[in-house]
């Protein structure tokens, strides 16, 4: 599949590697290793099974599986039959899973250890067990379609939004990533959660360039001081870490092994004492800009807040004041344009129209990030904050309104506001009503209720019970007064 810009798709590039080096390792984890030949053959078998079951090109197909090497043949298989890949982690709360499946309406599910035929995947009749799929010849397939994958992000209206990313833009990201000097001799890590768009970035671009992807044990995410040992044991040369984990790793890590390049992104990066790495790069990019829109090479002596840098590849950036591009050094909303933009929000043309806009005098399509930035003296972008209520928790985008919508359904809760506490350390829910059984009992009930509907990063860490939510004279929530509440 060749795009307008002359580039082949990610599946095309991976299959080319399977022809070039069939017996080279594509991916590995503890006790499991998959070569490029096996990756292509298993994916083709899954694609053939999907086609036989009646799934048509252009349909959404869910991949519901444990994080590990097995997810890659499943994703590639969806692409090889022309489908749109929706990856759903096994640890997704039931309520969240049902909301996404209702919105995306996948025609089939490719099941893994947690999602095989015996699993209850609500509303989806076709369930393909990848273990039961015979390998097939990928060269006999003719993938079609413009859309590569669908990823759901937190939505301000109380429901998750599906971001639809095209094959063309995904391929551009993979080709740009080759600028990090990726070769077939490289070993890269996979650490991000399946639901995080960074997972697509830390896996497929490496496979497009013939490197091998090694899945880190899940417990390493909780023990950054062990990462260095794992990097050294596995011979990892390139790795992506979400910003909070990268900061923790640099504070606690002592073993860097063969690591020649550490990539980070997802939140505001701050350094206290510089860094000892051979190469360290900070990235910025909402899901709507195909993972990465800007990057900044971090100098070893850098301290304090780190810039988000310059636009990458075909991306373009504009600092916008609501009417026009701002003067140098003036703050404004960051707009991202160029060939990196997602196709839009799945089944939500109104939200797409609000977020993907045409700027007067430009005529081009731009994505409104909602991030407040300015350009420094070198012309690089510096992140200043948000123009709305969106926050980041462990590098994951969170809309407080979505959490408020869930908590508002808790029996007896008449009003809810979610925000950081005064110190900015804990995600806090301020709740009116619902505490008739005692605050301790209600905290437990609220926590359990939220966990059934939302992922872990969206579960409040603290609850404050109030008689009423403080309001300003204009009838808006008085957040200053709210944060002073003990």
C-alpha positions, 0 to 999 in steps of 0.5 A: 500500500503506497501513499500519496507521499510515496511511502509504504505503509507500516505493514509493508515495511514490516513485511519487507523486513520479514523477506530480508531477514526472516530468522532475525528476532522481531520481538521477545519477552521472558520465555517467548521469542518471535522471528520476523518470519513467524510474525508475518506468518502468524499475522497472515493467519489471523488476517485470513481467519478474520476474512473467513469470518466475514469481517470486511476491510475498513471495519474496526477489529478489537485486539483484546490481549495481555501486554506482550509479544503476542499483541504484535501478530494480532495488530499486524493481522488486523492491518493485513486484512484491511481493518482498523486496529483497536487495542484493548488491554486485559486490565481495562475496567469493565465499564470502560471496556463496555463504553469503548465497545459500544462506541467503536462497534468492532466487527470482531475481537482477536483474543489473547490470554485474557480474551479468547473464545471463552471470554465475555466480550460484550456485544461482539459476536466474532471472536478469533483465537490467535492460537487456533489460527494456522500460519499463512502467506502474507504475500497473498494478502492485499491490505486496503484502507486509509485508517490504521488504528483507533485509540480512546482518550479521556473525554471532557463530556464524560465519555472517552473519545476515539482518535482515528489515525491513518496509515499514511501518518503512522508510516511517516512517524515510523520513517522519521523515527529511523533518524535515531539511527535504528538498525537491525542490530538494535534492541529496543524496549516496550514499556508503555501500556497498550492503551497509551499511544506511545505503545504504537511508537515504541514498537512498530517503527523499530520493526519497520527498520528491522530491530527487535522489540523486547517487552519489559516485565510489568513490575519494572514500571514500579521499580525504576531502579531495576530498569538499568539492570534489565536494560543491561541484561537485555542489551537494550540500546533504545528505550521510551519511558513516560515522563514520570518514569524517566524522571524516576529512572534518572534519579534512581538508576545507576546502570545504563548498560548499552543504552545509547538513547532514552526517549521520553514524553507524555508530561512536563519534564523537569530535571534537577541535576542534568543527566548522564545519558549518551542521548536523551530526547524529550517529545511532545504530541497528543494522540491527535498528532500521531504520537509525536509532534515536537522534540528537544535534545536534552543537554547533559547539563540541563536543569529545571523545566525542559522545552518541548522543542521544534516540530518534527518531520512534516509537522508544523506548529503555531502559537495562536492567540485566538485570532492570529499567530502570536508575537515571538515570546508571547504565550498562546495556544499551541496549534499543530498542523501538517501531515501528522494529524489524525483523521478525526474522532470516531463517529463524532463529527462535531468534536472533530470540527471543534478540535481540527480547525481552519485558521483564517489566512492559513486555510490549512487544517490545524489541531487545537491542543489546548496547551499553553506555550511560548517560544523561547529565545532559541525559538523552541516551544516551552510548555506553560500549562493548559487552557482548560481543565485537562491534566496528566496523571503518570503521563496519561491524559485525563479529563476531570469531567469524565471522572466527575460524570462517573462519580455523579452516578454514585448513589446519593452523590449530588455534586462532584468536582475533581481536581488536584489537591492544593499541593498538586500531589493527589487527584482529589474528588470533592463530593457533596452527599453520598456519605450517609453511611460514614465517610470511610465507608463511602470512600471505599464505595466510591473507589470501588465504583470508579475502578469498575468504570475507569482505568487506574490513572483516573481513580481519585487518590483522595476524597473530601466531603462537603455540604456544598461546592463553593461558587464565585459571584459569577456562578462558577466553581471557586477552585481557589476556595475548593483547594483550601478545603482541608 
